[in-house]
Amino acid sequence: MHQERPSSEPDEVELRDKARPLAAGAFDVVALASSAGGIAALSEILGNLPGDFPAAIVVVQHLDPRHRSLMADILRRRTPLEVVQAAEGDHIRPGKVFIAPPDRHLLVNPDGTLSLSQSELVHFVRPSADLLFESVAASYKQRAIAVVLTGTGSDGSMGIGAIKKMGGTVVAQDQASAEFDGMPAAAIRSGNPDFILPLDEIAAALVTLVMKERAG
């Protein structure tokens, strides 16, 4: 005989929903990807976001896997946002930046937790922007933004297709302002970016996109 659970016990759906950040804006997650020249580009963007930015931020930056990364320490000094190197099982939350560790793929799960993986390289890189974007698209659908910044190669150009397919928004740095234009150029060629912007306009665009519901 089936016995109903007491009403005080949350069901699985409720638990999953509670794990998601209670975003005050139009988007839950902003995923940023960069490679060569990326630390300067990320510093520019994160340094111009407000401390009460109401979305979580996840970052893939291609790093030398042989050395411990100081990237979180560097970016922490340049932004009012909290910046940490991502760890397995972390819960994303608004106003916090999670950086992929060297040599680990970073994935965002539907319950708002992070997973790290040392699975095979994707297009010769780990962490992979494509995998991050695909996981964000699957988990947050139309409430996700992907941003492709300076870098060599084409990482991210496939993942932004998943973001677009699920109704999310894609931003690409324009080639003129990119220190290395391989990644932005590949993203632009895909036809998926909704906005192609110089580096110094991306932070303001993110504020407008994410915080527009709060303003309304």
Secondary structure, DSSP 8 states (H G I E B T S, - for coil): ------TTS--HHHHHHHHS---SSS-SEEEEEE-TTHHHHHHHHHTTS-TT--SEEEEEE---TTS---HHHHHHTT-SSEEEE--TT-B--TTEEEE--TT-EEEE-TTSBEEEE----BTTBSS-HHHHHHHHHHHHGGGEEEEE-S-SS-TTTTHHHHHHHTT-EEEEE-GGG-SS-HHHHHHHHTT--SEEE-HHHHHHHHHHHHHHHHH-
